[in-house]
Amino acid sequence: MIWKKSAPLRARIRTRPAVSLGVAAVLVASLSTAVAVSVSDAPSDGTPGTGPGSRATAAAPKPTDGKRQPGTGKGKEEKWDGQVRVLGDGSTSYTGPQPGQLKAERLKPGQKPPQFVVFSWDGALEGDDRLFSRFRRVAKESKAHMTFFLTGIYLLPKEKKDLYRPPQHKTGAAAISYPTDAHIRMTLKQLAGAWKEGNEIGSHFNGHFCGKKGGGKWSTAEWTSEIDQFYSFVQNWKTNTGMKDLDPLPFDPTREVVGGRAPCLEGQKTLLPATKPFGWRYDASSAGDFQIWPAKKDGVWDLPLQLLPFPRKQFQVLSMDFNFLYNQSKGSTEGNPAMHQTWRKEARDAYLAGFRRVFHGSRAPMFIGNHFEDWNGGIYMDAVEDVMRDVCPRKEVRCVSFRELTDWLDAQDPKVLARWRLLDPAQPVGWGTAG
């Protein structure tokens, strides 16, 4: 490899507490220094973690057909009989295999892989700014699928917050705001529509705790409890909200949720073992890496955010909106308005530079992470939309979900993938002869 990366340094930054806030701690990296920026910790009373098997809700999860069906991914489900099955308390349902999914086929020897691009969103709340619905529309118009990492408590009313028992924090505590009833209704509608359009619903867990007593300090048992509670909030939103008039979600989360991204990108070491009982196939919680072909950690695909060239600078920036904000406005979400258009162009150009590097080089999949936020006048939303509309319709590009990419990676020859991992991002490849 031609790149070198130093050990990360850690710092903290406060962001505004808002219902739509789904801020992950993310790395801001250069060739000489990598800095992790995280949201400040929520108050804690030191309550020990709940451990595996502890239920956060009065309405305990009701596994599919009386038995937990881990998210084992496409191609491993029983043949659908065409009958819709409403599950549990009516919050979810099984409506058959997800429509419109990429067909995963093994490449022939020397065949050039598509250029995969994955756009993902942390939190996945539909707020008053309607960003969830906006990017569903952009994806449809750009022939793209995306991954929405849902925060479990975004389906839990504030008056029911005591149903959440976060590890190492008091009952009902969270580092983000609980949603309003109106936002829960709006989010449920978006989740249903997004899944029907071929997008993936993954997990962003629940309370968004970082730093001290956050996910990086949790045991595997505590992560297991956090995942279990995530499923419970999705499977039992009707009981917990009382919104009996709404249709069930058109998917079974125990089948469809096959991966996630941890808040602040913390805790992967103890998180990975916790994902095994749930059948998870990938994790997007790594603190960041270069644009190289993915590998597995502990049997799970490791799909990290990536370092991209920062325009006119001698460093690289991690492929998430918050990292551009940190570099451009020193972490302020309301930076100098006179710089907004310059910063928007920088973000767009960085994404496109990273895309061109691998598109004309190793063809390593490109990962872009975002939040539904209006930071610096919404310029990062605009930059991502520009990039999506530019690259996704291209002939050799496939804008897919993490789940679709995982299906495709599993279909390839492991020896070929291992050789591709040795390629530098911009290294040209003679695909007609490469094995």
N, C-alpha and C positions, 0 to 999 in steps of 0.2 A: 504494500500500500504506500501511496505517496504522502498521505496525510498523517499528521501527528496530533494527538489531543491530550491535553493535560488533565489532571484530576480536578473535579469541579470544586469551586468555592461556593459557600451558601450565604445568602442574604435574605432579607424579608422586606415586603412592601405591603402597605394597607391599600385595600380597594373599597369602593363604596358598597355598603350593604344594600342589595336590591333583590327583588324577587327573581329577576332574571339572571342573577349572578351565578355563574358556574365556573369560576376561575380555577384552573389547575395551576399548581406550581410548575414552572417550566424553565428549561435551561436557556440561558443566553450565552452563546458560546463563540469563541474565536479560536484562531490557531494557537494562541498563547494562553487564553484563559476561558474557562467555562463557568458561568455563574447561574445558580439556581435561585429563582425568585418564587416565593410562596406567599399565599394569603395568611394574614395573622391568625393565630389560633383563637378559637372560641373559648370562653371561660369553662373551666372544668372543676368539678369537686373531687376528682380522683376516684370516682366510682370504677371498680374493676370491670373488665370486659364481660360480656354476657356468655361467651363461650358457645361451642357448637350445640345446635339443637334448641337453644333458647329462642322463644318466639316473641317478637316485638308487638304483635297485634292480638287483640282479643279474637279476631277472626284468623285462625291459623291457616297456613297454606293448604290448599286441597289439591294434591298432585293429580295429574291427568289420569282418569279412569282408576283412581284409587292407588296409583303407583307413580312415583316420580320418574319422569321421562327426561333424562339428561339431554342437553342440547348437543346431539351427536352429528348435526349437520346434514346437508343434502345427500340423498342417495342411501341413507341408512334408516329411513322411515318405512313402516309397513305400507302396503298398497292402500291408497285411500279409496273408501267405498262410495265417495261422493256425498256422504251425509255430513252436514254440519253438526258438531257436537258442542253444546254449551257446557262449560266446565265450572265446577265449584259453585260459587254464589252468583254466577252469571257475569262475572267481570271479564272473563276471557272465553275463547272458544277455539275449536280446531276446525278450520275451513279448508284443509288440504295443504299440499305443498305450496310454498310461496310462489306466486306467479312471476314470470319474466326473468328468472335467474340465469346467469351466465352458465353455459354448458362447459364443464371442466373436462378437457381432453388433453392427453399427453402429447407433447410436441414430438414430431419426428426428428431423428438425428440431424443436427445442423439447422433446424428450423428456427427462424427469428421469433422470439416471444413478443407478444403485444406489449405496448407501454402501458402498464397499469398505473392509475392514479386513484388514490383513496382520499376523499374529502370526509372528514368526521367532525362531529359536533358534541361538545361536552355539556351535559345538563339537559338539553332537549326540552326546554319549557317554551310554550307559546305565550309570550307576553303581549302587552298592548302594542308593541312595535311590530308584531306579526312577522318576525324574522323566520320562524320555523316554516310558516306557510310560504313565505317569499322564496326560500331556497328549495322547497319542494317544487315550486313552479320553475325555478331556474334549472333544476336537475332534469325535469321532464323536457324542457325546451332544449337542453344540451345533451340529451341521450345519456344521462348519468344516473348511477345509483350512488347512495351515500350511506354512512353509518351514523346513527343517532345514539349517543350514549346517554341513556335516560338516568336521571337522579331519582331514586326510589321515592323520596319524601315529596317529590313534585306531584305525587298522586295522593298525598296525605294532608287533610285539612289541619290548620294550625290548632284548632280546638281538640284535635286527636293526637297531638304531638307526643303525649305520654305513652303512646303505643310504640314509639321508637326508643330502643335501648342501645345507644351507641357504645362501642367499646371504649373504656377508660374515661367516659364522660357521663354526666348526670342524665337521667331519663329525659328524653325530649330535647336535649341540647342539639344544636346544629351550628355550623359555621356559615351557613347560608340561610336566607329567609324561607319560611314555609309559604306555599302559594295561596292565593285567594281561591275561593270556590269557582269563580269565573275562569281563572287561569287553569284550574284543574280540568274543567269542561273543555276549554279550548285545546289543551294539550292532548287530552284523550282523542279528540277528533283528528288532530294532526298525526298522532301515533298510528291510528287506524289507517288513515289515508296513505301515510308514508310506507307502511308495510305492504299495502295492496299494490303500490307502485314499484315494489321490488327493492325498497331500501331496507337496511338492517336496523333492528333495535337491539342495542347492546346495553351494558351496565356502566354507569358512573357511580355506582354504589349509593350511599345515602346522605350522610351528614357533612361531607366535604371537609373532614378534619385533616390538618396538615401540621408539620412541625412537632412541637411538644405534644405528646399523647395523640398524635395523628397516625395515619396508616403506616408510616415508616417505623413506628414503635409498637405496632400490633403483632401479636402472635398469630400463628396459623389458625388457632381456635377462634380468635377474635375476628379474623377475616372471614372464617366460615360463618360466624354469626351475622356479620354484615351482609354477606351474600344471601344467606337464608332470609334475612329481613327484606332485602331488595325484592326477592321473588314474592314474598308475602304481600308487600304493598301493591305489586302489580296484579297479583291474583285475587286480591280482596278489596279493590278500590270501591266496589259498590257497597259492601258492608261498612267500610270505613268512612265513606262520604255520604251515604244515604241517597246517592244519585241513581235511583232505580229506573228512571225514565230513559237512560242512555243505553245504546246497544253495547254488547260485549266487544272487547277488542277482538279482531278477527284472527288472532294467533294465540298459540299456547306458549307462554314465555319459557316453560321448562324445555321446550323443543327449540325455540328460536334464539334464545339468548345464549350465545356460544363464546362470548368474550367481553372484555371491558377495558376501561382505562381508569386507573386509580387517581383520585384527586391529588394534585401536586406531584404526580408521577412518583409517589413514594410507596415503598413497602413491597416491591415485587418479589423479593426473596421469600418472604413468608406468605405472600398472597398466592403464588403459583401452586403450592401444595393444597391450598384451600379450594382451588378451582376444580380439582380432580373429581370429587364426588358429584359435581354438577355437570360434568362432561364438557367443560370449556375447551376450546381448541386453539385459542390464541389469547395473547395479552398485549395491550398497547400501552403499558405503563412504564416501559423503559425510559430512562432520563434523556435519551437521545443518542444518535449514532450517525455515521456517514451514510450516504446514499448507496447502500450495498444490498445485495440480495439477502432476504431474511433467513434466519436459522431458528432452530428450536432450542428452548431452555426447559429442562425438566419435562420434555415431551410435549411442550406447548409452543406454538409459533410465537416468536418474539417480534412484534411489529412496532418499533419505536418511532417517535418523531425524528426528523432528519435535519442535518446541517445544510444550509443553502447559502450560496454566495450573496453577501450583502453588497448592493450596488455602490461602487466607488469607495469601498472600504476594504481594509486588509484583514477582514475576519468573516466568519460565517455565522449565520443566525439560525436558530431552531425554527422549524416549520410550523409555527403557531402564532396566531395574531398577537398574543400577549407579549411575545418576545420582541416583535417589532415595536410595540408600544414602549417597552422598557428601554430599547435603544434610542427611540426617537424623542420621546417626551419624558424620559427618566422615570417611567412608571406612572405618570399622571394620566388619568383617563380623560382629562380635559386640557390637553396641551394647546399651545399657541395656534389659534385658528388660521393665522397667516401661513402656517407650515402644513396644513392639512393636505392640500393637493400634492405637495412635494412628498410627504410621507406616504400617501396613497400610491403614488407612482413607484416609490422605493419598494413597498411591499409587493406590488404587482410584478415589478421587474425581478425581484428576488425569486418569487415563485416560478416565473418563466425561465429564469436562468438555471434554476435547479432542474426544471423540466427538460430544457434543451440539453443539459449536460448528460442526463441518462438516456434521453430519447436517441441522441446521436452517439451514445456510448454503450454502457453496459446493459441498458434496458432494465435496470433495477426498479422495482415498484417505487413510486413516490407517495409519501404520506403527508397530508396537510391537516392540521388540527385547528379548530376554531371554537368560539363561544358566540352565542346569540347576544351580542352587546352593541352599544352605540359609541364605543370608545373613540375619542378624537373625531367626533362628528360622524361616526359610522364608516370611516374610510376603509377599515379592514374588511367590513362586509362588502363594500364596493369592489375592493381589490380581488377578493375571492370570487365574486360573481364574474368579474372580467376574465379571470383565469379559467374558470369553469366553462364559460361560453367560448373561449378561445381554443382550449386544448381538447375538451371532451368529444366534440363532433369529428375530430380528425380520424382519418381512415385507420391508422395503426394504433390508436389509443383506445383503451377501455377504462372508463371511470366506473369503478366498482365499489362494493362494500368490502369491509374486511372479511366478512364471511365468504363472499364470492372468491376473493383472493386466496383465502385459506383452502377452499375447495380446489382451486386451480393448482396451488402449490402441492397439495397432497396427491394430485394426479401425475405429477412430474417424476422423472427419474431422480432419486436422491443424489446419485453420483454427478449428474449434470448440474443440479443446483449447487452442489459443493464446489464445482469448478467455477461456476459463475460468481460465487462469493469471493473469489480471489481477484476479481476484476476491479480496477479503479473505476469510479463512477463515470468518468469521461473517456474511458479506454475504448477505442473503436474495436469492434469484433467482426471477424469474417464469418458471419453466421452460416454461410453455405458449407463451411468446413468445421465449425466449432461443434464439439460434441455435447 
